[in-house]
Amino acid sequence: MNTNSLTKINSLLQKLPSGALYFGAWLNKHGISYFLQRHYRNSRWLTTIDKGVMYRTGEEPTLYAALSCFNAQMNKKFHIGAMSALEMRGFAHYVPLGRPTIVVYCPQNEWFPKWFSRYDFGVDILKKYSEYSETGISTLTENNFELAVSSPERAFLESLDLAPKYYGLTDLFQVMEMLNGLRTNLLQQLLEECKSIKVKRLFLFMAEKAGHSWFTDLDLSKIDLGKGKRSIVKNGVYHAKYQITVPKDLADYE
């Protein structure tokens, strides 16, 4: 490898924080040809995760770094959502034990690339397809990487969509109690966009039960709550106003 080649790869690697992923198409666009990329891999400057996906040898990419680089370099719109987003924004009411699970959302017209499963980022990844527009997604910085993360408003609706299979409803209600500062305008838009009757009824039930002041500012006449009963859990307690069956411990929770 000549001096010019070393200078070129060093210059590019210094542009991104430690632990970054480098995508072949992006490297090529920035003057690192596919021939040079192969040279760098053979010389062990770069380690391959999958075809066209590399990281600097000796570093340990995190999932956050990987998602940030994937979005930025490949013009993608993946984001972290549900309870993972709420935890990042400081709304977790308990610390999960064991290996963490990160919920990653993919746009409806995209797919999850193979490298998601070919590298162990030290976390389990719950892959979901987004059912909303890009409403309620903003950026957070994690270890110098910019991440697309659901707002608390969107993240809570995403969490309800995953309940009760992945999250307990009473646990989610305890999170709801913390959400004093939700933005009514954003909530209104998200609830009108939401296609899940279950999610909308659960959200309104919990918001009203928690007694948040912003609940009264919602225009429920514009939110489609469907018709008929919804049994969310077996052997639960029926709530007549929202026509849902919820766990007894949630119904009795004060």
RACOR-V277020 format. One record per backbone hydrogen bond with DSSP energy under -1.0 kcal/mol. CO is the residue of the C=O (numbers start at 1). NH is the residue of the N-H. E is the energy in kcal/mol with one decimal. If there is no record, write none. Layout:
co=CO nh=NH e=E
co=CO nh=NH e=E
This chain:
co=2 nh=6 e=-2.0
co=3 nh=7 e=-2.5
co=4 nh=8 e=-2.1
co=5 nh=9 e=-2.3
co=6 nh=10 e=-2.4
co=7 nh=11 e=-2.3
co=8 nh=12 e=-1.8
co=9 nh=13 e=-2.6
co=10 nh=14 e=-1.6
co=12 nh=15 e=-1.4
co=17 nh=20 e=-1.2
co=22 nh=54 e=-2.5
co=23 nh=27 e=-2.6
co=24 nh=28 e=-2.5
co=25 nh=29 e=-1.9
co=26 nh=30 e=-1.4
co=27 nh=32 e=-3.0
co=28 nh=31 e=-1.5
co=33 nh=37 e=-2.6
co=34 nh=38 e=-2.0
co=35 nh=39 e=-1.9
co=36 nh=40 e=-2.8
co=37 nh=41 e=-2.2
co=38 nh=42 e=-2.7
co=39 nh=43 e=-1.8
co=40 nh=45 e=-2.8
co=40 nh=46 e=-1.3
co=41 nh=44 e=-1.3
co=45 nh=57 e=-1.9
co=47 nh=55 e=-2.1
co=50 nh=53 e=-2.6
co=52 nh=24 e=-2.6
co=53 nh=49 e=-2.9
co=53 nh=50 e=-1.3
co=54 nh=22 e=-3.4
co=55 nh=47 e=-3.0
co=56 nh=59 e=-2.2
co=62 nh=66 e=-2.5
co=63 nh=67 e=-2.7
co=64 nh=68 e=-2.3
co=65 nh=69 e=-2.5
co=66 nh=70 e=-2.5
co=67 nh=71 e=-2.5
co=68 nh=72 e=-2.3
co=69 nh=73 e=-3.1
co=70 nh=74 e=-1.9
co=79 nh=105 e=-3.5
co=80 nh=150 e=-2.6
co=82 nh=86 e=-1.9
co=83 nh=87 e=-2.9
co=84 nh=88 e=-1.9
co=85 nh=89 e=-1.6
co=86 nh=91 e=-3.1
co=87 nh=90 e=-1.5
co=100 nh=124 e=-2.9
co=102 nh=126 e=-2.5
co=103 nh=81 e=-2.0
co=104 nh=128 e=-2.5
co=105 nh=79 e=-1.9
co=106 nh=130 e=-2.6
co=107 nh=110 e=-2.0
co=113 nh=116 e=-1.3
co=114 nh=117 e=-1.7
co=124 nh=102 e=-2.9
co=126 nh=104 e=-2.3
co=128 nh=106 e=-2.4
co=134 nh=137 e=-1.0
co=136 nh=151 e=-3.2
co=138 nh=149 e=-3.4
co=140 nh=147 e=-3.4
co=142 nh=145 e=-1.5
co=145 nh=142 e=-2.8
co=147 nh=140 e=-2.0
co=148 nh=80 e=-2.5
co=149 nh=138 e=-2.4
co=151 nh=155 e=-3.3
co=152 nh=156 e=-2.1
co=153 nh=157 e=-1.4
co=154 nh=158 e=-2.4
co=155 nh=159 e=-2.2
co=156 nh=160 e=-2.2
co=157 nh=161 e=-1.7
co=158 nh=162 e=-1.1
co=162 nh=166 e=-2.9
co=168 nh=172 e=-2.1
co=169 nh=173 e=-2.1
co=170 nh=174 e=-1.8
co=171 nh=175 e=-1.3
co=172 nh=176 e=-2.7
co=173 nh=177 e=-2.0
co=175 nh=178 e=-1.8
co=176 nh=179 e=-1.6
co=178 nh=180 e=-1.8
co=183 nh=187 e=-2.6
co=184 nh=188 e=-3.0
co=185 nh=189 e=-1.9
co=186 nh=190 e=-2.5
co=187 nh=191 e=-2.9
co=188 nh=192 e=-2.0
co=189 nh=193 e=-1.8
co=190 nh=194 e=-2.2
co=196 nh=200 e=-2.0
co=197 nh=201 e=-2.5
co=198 nh=202 e=-2.5
co=199 nh=203 e=-2.6
co=200 nh=204 e=-2.3
co=201 nh=205 e=-2.4
co=202 nh=206 e=-2.7
co=203 nh=207 e=-2.8
co=204 nh=208 e=-2.4
co=205 nh=209 e=-2.2
co=206 nh=210 e=-2.4
co=207 nh=212 e=-1.4
co=212 nh=215 e=-1.1
co=214 nh=217 e=-1.0
co=215 nh=218 e=-1.4
co=218 nh=220 e=-1.1
co=219 nh=222 e=-1.6
co=220 nh=223 e=-1.5
co=230 nh=245 e=-1.7
co=237 nh=246 e=-2.6
co=239 nh=244 e=-1.4
co=243 nh=230 e=-2.4
co=244 nh=239 e=-3.2
co=246 nh=237 e=-3.4
co=247 nh=251 e=-2.3
co=248 nh=252 e=-2.4
